[in-house]
Amino acid sequence: WAGSPVVVTGGSKGIGKGTARVFAEAGANVAILARSKDQAQATADEIGRSAIAVSADVTDEASLIAAAREVEAAFGGELPYLVKATSFASVSEEARAAVGDGQKNGQRAPAAAKAASS
């Protein structure tokens, strides 16, 4: 996971926050998405330099696409990993494509993150 960008929706609280920490500890660069930029920033500050905070509402297509672009710019390139720690309402295929499918090259989340998000 060293240097891999991981997007965690709902990453400012609960399971999402714990999952973001696990990925950061595994060496990933973590984008914490939450509706509240302040809460996302507080979590990013706790995690440290490998985390960024992004305000996004996963039920709003334009917000989700803008967030994906912000994370791509911050981490330089595509976003191959997505952890959905919030429930998604209906979003377009374009929005889903903007944040990736959560898996790349058959790699899976660290065991603790996978268990936490189940």
Accessible surface in RSA format (square Angstrom, percent):
REM  Atomic radii and reference values for relative SASA: ProtOr
REM  Chains: A
REM  Algorithm: Lee & Richards
REM  Probe-radius: 1.40
REM  Slices: 20
REM RES _ NUM      All-atoms   Total-Side   Main-Chain    Non-polar    All polar
REM                ABS   REL    ABS   REL    ABS   REL    ABS   REL    ABS   REL
RES TRP A   1    75.26  30.2  35.36  17.1  39.90  93.7  24.95  13.3  50.30  81.6
RES ALA A   2    93.10  85.6  66.87 103.2  26.23  59.7  67.53  95.1  25.57  67.7
RES GLY A   3    46.81  57.7   0.00   N/A  46.81  57.7  28.43  78.0  18.37  41.1
RES SER A   4    26.59  22.5  21.64  28.9   4.95  11.4   4.86  10.4  21.73  30.4
RES PRO A   5    22.46  16.4  22.26  20.3   0.21   0.7  22.33  18.4   0.14   0.8
RES VAL A   6     0.10   0.1   0.00   0.0   0.10   0.2   0.04   0.0   0.06   0.2
RES VAL A   7     1.30   0.9   1.30   1.2   0.00   0.0   1.30   1.1   0.00   0.0
RES VAL A   8     0.00   0.0   0.00   0.0   0.00   0.0   0.00   0.0   0.00   0.0
RES THR A   9     0.15   0.1   0.15   0.1   0.00   0.0   0.15   0.2   0.00   0.0
RES GLY A  10    17.16  21.2   0.00   N/A  17.16  21.2  11.66  32.0   5.50  12.3
RES GLY A  11     0.00   0.0   0.00   N/A   0.00   0.0   0.00   0.0   0.00   0.0
RES SER A  12    10.04   8.5   3.01   4.0   7.03  16.2   0.00   0.0  10.04  14.1
RES LYS A  13   132.70  64.7 125.84  77.2   6.86  16.3  79.39  71.5  53.31  56.8
RES GLY A  14    60.83  75.0   0.00   N/A  60.83  75.0  44.10 121.0  16.73  37.5
RES ILE A  15    98.60  56.1  87.53  65.2  11.07  26.7  93.14  67.1   5.46  14.8
RES GLY A  16     1.78   2.2   0.00   N/A   1.78   2.2   0.00   0.0   1.78   4.0
RES LYS A  17    48.21  23.5  48.21  29.6   0.00   0.0  13.29  12.0  34.93  37.2
RES GLY A  18    28.35  35.0   0.00   N/A  28.35  35.0  26.38  72.4   1.97   4.4
RES THR A  19     0.23   0.2   0.23   0.2   0.00   0.0   0.23   0.3   0.00   0.0
RES ALA A  20     0.00   0.0   0.00   0.0   0.00   0.0   0.00   0.0   0.00   0.0
RES ARG A  21    96.82  40.7  95.79  48.8   1.03   2.4  29.98  41.0  66.84  40.5
RES VAL A  22    34.20  22.5  33.21  30.1   1.00   2.4  33.23  28.9   0.98   2.6
RES PHE A  23     2.31   1.2   2.31   1.4   0.00   0.0   2.31   1.4   0.00   0.0
RES ALA A  24    16.71  15.4   4.93   7.6  11.78  26.8   5.30   7.5  11.41  30.2
RES GLU A  25   148.25  85.1 108.15  81.8  40.10  95.5  53.21 102.9  95.05  77.6
RES ALA A  26    41.95  38.6  14.41  22.2  27.54  62.7  27.71  39.0  14.24  37.7
RES GLY A  27    33.84  41.7   0.00   N/A  33.84  41.7  25.54  70.1   8.30  18.6
RES ALA A  28     0.00   0.0   0.00   0.0   0.00   0.0   0.00   0.0   0.00   0.0
RES ASN A  29    43.97  30.3  43.97  42.5   0.00   0.0   0.86   2.1  43.11  41.7
RES VAL A  30     0.00   0.0   0.00   0.0   0.00   0.0   0.00   0.0   0.00   0.0
RES ALA A  31     0.00   0.0   0.00   0.0   0.00   0.0   0.00   0.0   0.00   0.0
RES ILE A  32     0.00   0.0   0.00   0.0   0.00   0.0   0.00   0.0   0.00   0.0
RES LEU A  33     2.06   1.1   1.82   1.3   0.24   0.6   1.93   1.4   0.12   0.3
RES ALA A  34    10.47   9.6   4.84   7.5   5.63  12.8  10.47  14.7   0.00   0.0
RES ARG A  35   191.58  80.4 167.86  85.6  23.72  56.5  47.97  65.6 143.61  87.0
RES SER A  36    40.76  34.4  31.42  41.9   9.34  21.5  29.96  63.8  10.80  15.1
RES LYS A  37    89.78  43.8  85.34  52.4   4.43  10.6  59.84  53.9  29.94  31.9
RES ASP A  38   118.36  82.9 110.12 109.6   8.24  19.5  31.54  74.2  86.83  86.6
RES GLN A  39    82.48  46.1  78.36  57.3   4.12   9.8  26.90  57.3  55.58  42.2
RES ALA A  40     0.00   0.0   0.00   0.0   0.00   0.0   0.00   0.0   0.00   0.0
RES GLN A  41    73.64  41.2  73.64  53.8   0.00   0.0  34.51  73.5  39.13  29.7
RES ALA A  42    52.07  47.9  44.60  68.8   7.47  17.0  50.38  71.0   1.69   4.5
RES THR A  43     1.58   1.1   1.58   1.6   0.00   0.0   0.00   0.0   1.58   2.4
RES ALA A  44     2.79   2.6   1.26   2.0   1.53   3.5   1.57   2.2   1.22   3.2
RES ASP A  45    98.37  68.9  72.90  72.6  25.47  60.2  32.29  76.0  66.08  65.9
RES GLU A  46    98.39  56.5  59.57  45.1  38.83  92.4  44.37  85.8  54.02  44.1
RES ILE A  47    35.54  20.2   3.33   2.5  32.22  77.6   9.50   6.8  26.04  70.7
RES GLY A  48    29.95  36.9   0.00   N/A  29.95  36.9  27.37  75.1   2.58   5.8
RES ARG A  49   245.67 103.1 202.74 103.3  42.93 102.2  86.76 118.6 158.91  96.3
RES SER A  50    31.12  26.3  26.18  34.9   4.95  11.4  24.66  52.5   6.46   9.1
RES ALA A  51    11.48  10.6   0.00   0.0  11.48  26.1   0.00   0.0  11.48  30.4
RES ILE A  52    46.37  26.4  42.86  31.9   3.51   8.5  46.37  33.4   0.00   0.0
RES ALA A  53     7.54   6.9   0.00   0.0   7.54  17.2   0.00   0.0   7.54  20.0
RES VAL A  54     0.12   0.1   0.12   0.1   0.00   0.0   0.12   0.1   0.00   0.0
RES SER A  55    54.50  46.1  39.11  52.2  15.39  35.4  18.88  40.2  35.62  49.9
RES ALA A  56     5.28   4.9   0.00   0.0   5.28  12.0   2.52   3.5   2.76   7.3
RES ASP A  57    48.55  34.0  47.54  47.3   1.01   2.4  14.13  33.3  34.42  34.3
RES VAL A  58    16.23  10.7  14.89  13.5   1.34   3.2  14.89  12.9   1.34   3.6
RES THR A  59    78.79  56.0  56.14  56.9  22.65  54.0  40.92  55.0  37.86  57.2
RES ASP A  60    63.19  44.3  59.72  59.4   3.47   8.2  15.67  36.9  47.52  47.4
RES GLU A  61    71.45  41.0  65.79  49.8   5.67  13.5  22.38  43.3  49.08  40.1
RES ALA A  62    73.51  67.6  62.19  96.0  11.32  25.8  67.45  95.0   6.07  16.1
RES SER A  63    30.47  25.7  20.36  27.2  10.11  23.3  21.28  45.3   9.19  12.9
RES LEU A  64     0.26   0.1   0.26   0.2   0.00   0.0   0.26   0.2   0.00   0.0
RES ILE A  65    19.22  10.9  19.22  14.3   0.00   0.0  19.22  13.8   0.00   0.0
RES ALA A  66    59.59  54.8  50.55  78.0   9.05  20.6  55.06  77.5   4.54  12.0
RES ALA A  67     1.96   1.8   0.01   0.0   1.94   4.4   1.47   2.1   0.49   1.3
RES ALA A  68     2.87   2.6   1.27   2.0   1.60   3.6   2.87   4.0   0.00   0.0
RES ARG A  69   152.40  64.0 146.71  74.8   5.69  13.6  52.16  71.3 100.24  60.8
RES GLU A  70    81.04  46.5  72.12  54.6   8.93  21.3  36.95  71.5  44.10  36.0
RES VAL A  71     0.65   0.4   0.65   0.6   0.00   0.0   0.65   0.6   0.00   0.0
RES GLU A  72    59.84  34.4  57.75  43.7   2.09   5.0  14.14  27.4  45.70  37.3
RES ALA A  73    86.24  79.3  50.56  78.0  35.69  81.2  62.39  87.9  23.85  63.2
RES ALA A  74    59.43  54.6  18.88  29.1  40.55  92.2  30.68  43.2  28.75  76.2
RES PHE A  75    46.55  23.3  16.71  10.3  29.85  77.7  22.43  13.6  24.12  69.0
RES GLY A  76    65.96  81.3   0.00   N/A  65.96  81.3  36.50 100.2  29.46  66.0
RES GLY A  77    41.60  51.3   0.00   N/A  41.60  51.3  35.52  97.5   6.08  13.6
RES GLU A  78   109.98  63.1  96.04  72.7  13.93  33.2  48.30  93.4  61.68  50.4
RES LEU A  79     7.25   4.0   0.50   0.4   6.75  17.0   0.78   0.5   6.47  17.4
RES PRO A  80    16.49  12.0   7.04   6.4   9.46  34.4  15.81  13.1   0.68   4.2
RES TYR A  81    11.24   5.2  11.21   6.4   0.02   0.1   6.36   4.8   4.88   6.0
RES LEU A  82    14.38   8.0   2.68   1.9  11.70  29.4   2.68   1.9  11.70  31.5
RES VAL A  83    18.89  12.4  16.02  14.5   2.87   6.9  18.89  16.4   0.00   0.0
RES LYS A  84   106.78  52.1  80.08  49.1  26.70  63.6  35.93  32.3  70.86  75.5
RES ALA A  85    34.21  31.5   0.04   0.1  34.17  77.7   9.19  12.9  25.02  66.3
RES THR A  86    49.87  35.5  34.22  34.7  15.65  37.3  44.07  59.2   5.80   8.8
RES SER A  87   102.09  86.3  80.58 107.5  21.51  49.5  53.40 113.7  48.69  68.2
RES PHE A  88    46.80  23.4  15.76   9.8  31.04  80.8  16.33   9.9  30.47  87.2
RES ALA A  89    47.86  44.0  33.46  51.6  14.40  32.8  46.30  65.2   1.56   4.1
RES SER A  90   110.48  93.4  79.22 105.7  31.26  72.0  50.24 107.0  60.24  84.4
RES VAL A  91    15.94  10.5   0.69   0.6  15.25  36.7   6.01   5.2   9.93  26.9
RES SER A  92    40.85  34.5  26.70  35.6  14.15  32.6  38.01  80.9   2.83   4.0
RES GLU A  93   135.18  77.6 128.95  97.6   6.22  14.8  69.54 134.5  65.64  53.6
RES GLU A  94   103.24  59.3  92.54  70.0  10.70  25.5  43.20  83.6  60.04  49.0
RES ALA A  95     0.00   0.0   0.00   0.0   0.00   0.0   0.00   0.0   0.00   0.0
RES ARG A  96    90.50  38.0  88.16  44.9   2.34   5.6  37.49  51.2  53.00  32.1
RES ALA A  97    80.29  73.8  50.07  77.3  30.23  68.8  60.71  85.5  19.58  51.9
RES ALA A  98    24.49  22.5  10.21  15.8  14.28  32.5  21.54  30.3   2.96   7.8
RES VAL A  99     2.03   1.3   2.03   1.8   0.00   0.0   2.03   1.8   0.00   0.0
RES GLY A 100    23.25  28.7   0.00   N/A  23.25  28.7  17.57  48.2   5.68  12.7
RES ASP A 101   117.34  82.2  85.43  85.0  31.91  75.5  46.98 110.6  70.36  70.2
RES GLY A 102    26.57  32.8   0.00   N/A  26.57  32.8   5.41  14.8  21.16  47.4
RES GLN A 103    65.78  36.8  57.14  41.8   8.64  20.6  16.66  35.5  49.12  37.3
RES LYS A 104    77.76  37.9  72.68  44.6   5.08  12.1  40.94  36.8  36.82  39.2
RES ASN A 105   129.79  89.5  84.47  81.6  45.32 109.1  35.13  84.6  94.66  91.5
RES GLY A 106    53.85  66.4   0.00   N/A  53.85  66.4  26.50  72.7  27.34  61.2
RES GLN A 107    94.67  52.9  87.50  64.0   7.17  17.1  28.14  59.9  66.53  50.5
RES ARG A 108   147.21  61.8 131.43  67.0  15.78  37.6  43.19  59.0 104.02  63.0
RES ALA A 109    31.27  28.8  17.40  26.9  13.87  31.5  17.56  24.7  13.71  36.3
RES PRO A 110    27.21  19.8  17.07  15.6  10.14  36.9  27.21  22.5   0.00   0.0
RES ALA A 111    84.70  77.9  69.06 106.6  15.63  35.6  73.49 103.5  11.21  29.7
RES ALA A 112    59.21  54.4  46.04  71.1  13.17  30.0  54.32  76.5   4.89  13.0
RES ALA A 113     0.92   0.8   0.35   0.5   0.58   1.3   0.45   0.6   0.48   1.3
RES LYS A 114   113.41  55.3 111.68  68.5   1.73   4.1  69.13  62.2  44.28  47.2
RES ALA A 115    71.89  66.1  51.63  79.7  20.25  46.1  58.18  81.9  13.71  36.3
RES ALA A 116    39.38  36.2  23.42  36.1  15.97  36.3  35.94  50.6   3.45   9.1
RES SER A 117    51.97  43.9  22.65  30.2  29.32  67.5   6.90  14.7  45.07  63.1
RES SER A 118   119.08 100.6  54.04  72.1  65.04 149.8  71.83 153.0  47.25  66.2
END  Absolute sums over single chains surface
CHAIN  1 A     5975.5       4312.3       1663.2       3053.2       2922.4
END  Absolute sums over all chains
TOTAL          5975.5       4312.3       1663.2       3053.2       2922.4
